[in-house]
Amino acid sequence: MRYLAISVWLSTLFSTACGQEQAPASTSSLPASIREALLGLCSPCEFADSNEPWNPTDVLDGRPRRHLTKVEDRGSSWLIEYDHGGIGTHAHVVVFVLEPSIHIGAGSTCVPGSGRECEW
């Protein structure tokens, strides 16, 4: 009986955790300082939230060419993932570390000073 109760509890736990949808990735969910840092990488640029239309092509049509796919507050940093439209649609990851001041950290697809030109 004890094993049955544990099995039911675990089944409920996993089905609840797996069934929960994450909130859409949105620039409005970012603190103003992180939003400014993100927009500063590609200025002038715009980001579509994960549930909004965007332009994955190289034909300019007024829609944002960057599309948020994930925004995660990690306490001492923010992880942001987005798709970037153009001739070849590709993805970027940027980790903004908060201390001592906001800067791009390890885990980002491009780190300034790495000898590589960063194209955000």
HELIX and SHEET records of a PDB file:
HELIX    1   1 ARG A    2  GLY A   19  1                                  18    
HELIX    2   2 THR A   27  SER A   29  5                                   3    
HELIX    3   3 ALA A   32  LEU A   41  1                                  10    
SHEET    1   A 5 PHE A  47  ALA A  48  0                                        
SHEET    2   A 5 ARG A  66  ASP A  73  1                                        
SHEET    3   A 5 SER A  77  HIS A  84 -1                                        
SHEET    4   A 5 HIS A  90  VAL A  97 -1                                        
SHEET    5   A 5 HIS A 103  ILE A 104 -1                                        
END                                                                             
